[in-house]
Amino acid sequence: MGVERPELIKVVSNIPSDYSSPDVPFAYHILYTLAHVFHIRQRGVVSDNEWNGWLRWMKSALERGTIAEIWKSIEVEKWFDPAFQEFINKELAKK
């Protein structure tokens, strides 16, 4: 819903109006998906092969897309747990 109607994001976060494009809500959606995959990997639910596929996708997205820029511009500590933040910052985004 936030991607389709970004003006509704203010319901959960009163963000600046320059975040009203669909890019930021979509980035959050992708980041929450990556966080979920990261956590199910920690619990041993994702196989090595499956994790390697996700890891390639994550690295590619952060290298080639704008999601790394968005990650660096948002208050990640308010939305993502420390373990996932550390993984992104040390392993993928080199923040």
GROMACS elastic network, one bead per residue, 0.5 to 0.9 nm:
[ bonds ]
;  ai    aj funct       b0    kb
    1     4     6  0.51234   500
    1     5     6  0.58665   500
    1     6     6  0.76420   500
    1     8     6  0.80618   500
    1     9     6  0.88830   500
    1    25     6  0.89682   500
    2     5     6  0.50783   500
    2     7     6  0.75369   500
    2     8     6  0.62514   500
    2     9     6  0.58698   500
    2    22     6  0.75226   500
    2    25     6  0.56699   500
    2    26     6  0.76582   500
    2    29     6  0.88359   500
    3     6     6  0.54507   500
    3     9     6  0.88905   500
    3    21     6  0.81674   500
    3    23     6  0.75154   500
    3    24     6  0.80474   500
    3    25     6  0.52028   500
    3    26     6  0.54990   500
    3    29     6  0.83897   500
    4    22     6  0.68892   500
    4    25     6  0.88326   500
    5     8     6  0.59011   500
    5     9     6  0.78895   500
    5    20     6  0.85134   500
    5    21     6  0.87996   500
    5    22     6  0.75780   500
    6     9     6  0.55087   500
    6    10     6  0.82904   500
    6    19     6  0.78445   500
    6    20     6  0.52315   500
    6    21     6  0.62713   500
    6    22     6  0.57849   500
    6    23     6  0.89194   500
    6    24     6  0.84180   500
    6    25     6  0.66303   500
    7    10     6  0.65043   500
    7    11     6  0.87306   500
    7    17     6  0.83650   500
    7    19     6  0.86497   500
    7    20     6  0.56916   500
    7    21     6  0.83011   500
    8    11     6  0.58208   500
    8    12     6  0.82545   500
    8    20     6  0.88316   500
    9    12     6  0.58571   500
    9    13     6  0.60162   500
    9    14     6  0.72468   500
    9    15     6  0.76189   500
    9    20     6  0.81260   500
    9    25     6  0.77196   500
   10    15     6  0.62083   500
   10    16     6  0.89061   500
   11    14     6  0.69156   500
   12    15     6  0.89948   500
   14    17     6  0.88203   500
   15    18     6  0.81850   500
   15    19     6  0.66392   500
   15    20     6  0.83935   500
   16    19     6  0.58212   500
   16    20     6  0.77456   500
   17    20     6  0.53883   500
   17    21     6  0.86431   500
   18    21     6  0.71000   500
   19    22     6  0.78229   500
   19    23     6  0.78336   500
   19    24     6  0.61291   500
   19    25     6  0.81277   500
   20    23     6  0.82727   500
   20    24     6  0.77205   500
   20    25     6  0.84220   500
   21    24     6  0.66965   500
   21    25     6  0.78823   500
   22    25     6  0.55917   500
   22    26     6  0.60312   500
   22    27     6  0.85473   500
   23    26     6  0.52194   500
   23    27     6  0.60764   500
   23    28     6  0.87318   500
   23    66     6  0.87094   500
   23    67     6  0.86709   500
   23    70     6  0.87368   500
   24    28     6  0.62634   500
   24    29     6  0.86437   500
   24    67     6  0.83816   500
   24    70     6  0.68994   500
   25    28     6  0.50619   500
   25    29     6  0.62624   500
   25    30     6  0.87385   500
   26    30     6  0.62549   500
   26    31     6  0.85587   500
   27    30     6  0.50787   500
   27    31     6  0.60283   500
   27    32     6  0.85313   500
   27    66     6  0.85106   500
   27    67     6  0.58981   500
   27    70     6  0.71912   500
   27    71     6  0.81483   500
   28    32     6  0.60124   500
   28    33     6  0.84867   500
   28    67     6  0.88237   500
   28    70     6  0.88439   500
   28    71     6  0.86816   500
   29    32     6  0.52287   500
   29    33     6  0.62920   500
   29    34     6  0.87180   500
   30    33     6  0.50683   500
   30    34     6  0.62167   500
   30    35     6  0.86045   500
   30    67     6  0.86103   500
   31    35     6  0.60278   500
   31    36     6  0.85222   500
   31    67     6  0.84495   500
   31    71     6  0.85259   500
   31    80     6  0.88525   500
   32    36     6  0.61361   500
   32    37     6  0.86545   500
   32    80     6  0.80992   500
   33    36     6  0.50986   500
   33    37     6  0.63143   500
   33    38     6  0.85935   500
   34    37     6  0.50898   500
   34    38     6  0.60427   500
   34    39     6  0.86172   500
   34    54     6  0.82582   500
   34    58     6  0.75036   500
   34    84     6  0.88605   500
   35    39     6  0.61882   500
   35    40     6  0.86623   500
   35    80     6  0.77626   500
   35    81     6  0.86872   500
   35    84     6  0.61949   500
   35    85     6  0.89358   500
   36    39     6  0.51797   500
   36    40     6  0.62118   500
   36    41     6  0.84874   500
   37    40     6  0.52102   500
   37    41     6  0.60593   500
   37    42     6  0.86169   500
   37    46     6  0.78162   500
   37    51     6  0.82278   500
   37    54     6  0.79077   500
   38    41     6  0.51140   500
   38    42     6  0.63285   500
   38    43     6  0.88864   500
   38    46     6  0.89369   500
   38    51     6  0.85718   500
   38    84     6  0.70901   500
   38    87     6  0.86269   500
   39    43     6  0.63787   500
   39    44     6  0.87397   500
   39    45     6  0.89398   500
   39    83     6  0.89720   500
   39    84     6  0.79782   500
   40    44     6  0.63418   500
   40    45     6  0.53958   500
   40    46     6  0.62725   500
   41    44     6  0.50338   500
   41    45     6  0.56277   500
   41    47     6  0.76252   500
   41    48     6  0.87360   500
   41    51     6  0.70785   500
   42    45     6  0.76591   500
   42    46     6  0.82940   500
   43    46     6  0.80047   500
   44    47     6  0.72171   500
   46    49     6  0.81845   500
   46    50     6  0.60951   500
   46    51     6  0.60693   500
   47    50     6  0.51796   500
   47    51     6  0.60042   500
   47    52     6  0.85252   500
   48    51     6  0.50307   500
   48    52     6  0.60598   500
   48    53     6  0.86718   500
   49    52     6  0.51678   500
   49    53     6  0.64559   500
   49    54     6  0.88514   500
   50    53     6  0.51868   500
   50    54     6  0.63875   500
   50    55     6  0.86121   500
   51    54     6  0.50281   500
   51    55     6  0.59207   500
   51    56     6  0.85338   500
   52    56     6  0.61514   500
   52    57     6  0.85832   500
   53    56     6  0.52580   500
   53    57     6  0.63144   500
   53    58     6  0.87005   500
   54    57     6  0.50228   500
   54    58     6  0.60675   500
   54    59     6  0.85811   500
   55    58     6  0.50647   500
   55    59     6  0.61101   500
   55    60     6  0.84651   500
   55    92     6  0.89522   500
   56    59     6  0.52231   500
   56    60     6  0.60531   500
   56    61     6  0.85353   500
   57    60     6  0.51535   500
   57    61     6  0.60796   500
   57    62     6  0.86025   500
   58    61     6  0.51640   500
   58    62     6  0.61583   500
   58    63     6  0.85226   500
   58    92     6  0.75555   500
   59    62     6  0.52316   500
   59    63     6  0.60342   500
   59    64     6  0.84378   500
   59    91     6  0.87323   500
   59    92     6  0.58654   500
   59    93     6  0.81135   500
   60    63     6  0.51042   500
   60    64     6  0.57928   500
   60    65     6  0.77727   500
   61    64     6  0.53678   500
   61    65     6  0.52076   500
   61    66     6  0.79480   500
   61    67     6  0.69573   500
   61    68     6  0.80208   500
   62    65     6  0.57361   500
   62    66     6  0.70988   500
   62    67     6  0.57924   500
   62    69     6  0.84574   500
   62    92     6  0.69532   500
   62    93     6  0.64685   500
   63    66     6  0.81792   500
   63    67     6  0.85350   500
   63    68     6  0.72673   500
   63    92     6  0.83929   500
   63    93     6  0.78669   500
   64    67     6  0.85347   500
   64    68     6  0.87366   500
   65    68     6  0.70740   500
   65    69     6  0.84428   500
   66    69     6  0.53420   500
   66    70     6  0.64165   500
   66    71     6  0.87115   500
   67    71     6  0.59960   500
   67    72     6  0.86169   500
   68    72     6  0.62816   500
   68    73     6  0.86984   500
   68    92     6  0.88540   500
   68    93     6  0.62039   500
   68    95     6  0.87350   500
   69    72     6  0.52008   500
   69    73     6  0.63214   500
   69    74     6  0.89280   500
   70    73     6  0.50341   500
   70    74     6  0.62523   500
   71    74     6  0.56338   500
   71    75     6  0.81837   500
   71    76     6  0.71201   500
   71    88     6  0.89901   500
   71    93     6  0.84146   500
   71    95     6  0.89121   500
   72    75     6  0.80985   500
   72    76     6  0.81210   500
   72    93     6  0.86062   500
   72    95     6  0.69979   500
   73    76     6  0.84900   500
   74    77     6  0.87339   500
   74    78     6  0.89498   500
   75    78     6  0.57659   500
   75    79     6  0.71960   500
   75    80     6  0.89285   500
   76    79     6  0.52906   500
   76    80     6  0.55967   500
   76    81     6  0.82281   500
   76    82     6  0.89736   500
   76    85     6  0.71547   500
   77    80     6  0.56470   500
   77    81     6  0.67308   500
   77    82     6  0.71126   500
   77    85     6  0.76013   500
   78    81     6  0.81446   500
   80    83     6  0.84148   500
   80    84     6  0.66240   500
   80    85     6  0.64996   500
   81    84     6  0.56391   500
   81    85     6  0.63049   500
   81    86     6  0.87952   500
   82    86     6  0.60514   500
   82    87     6  0.85487   500
   83    86     6  0.51980   500
   83    87     6  0.62345   500
   83    88     6  0.87632   500
   84    88     6  0.62055   500
   84    89     6  0.85029   500
   85    88     6  0.52563   500
   85    89     6  0.59922   500
   85    90     6  0.83820   500
   86    89     6  0.50965   500
   86    90     6  0.57291   500
   86    91     6  0.77563   500
   87    90     6  0.54532   500
   87    91     6  0.53357   500
   87    92     6  0.69979   500
   87    93     6  0.87431   500
   88    91     6  0.55262   500
   88    93     6  0.56048   500
   88    94     6  0.74135   500
   88    95     6  0.80457   500
   89    92     6  0.59919   500
   90    93     6  0.66875   500
   90    94     6  0.51488   500
   90    95     6  0.70429   500
   91    94     6  0.65059   500
   92    95     6  0.84185   500
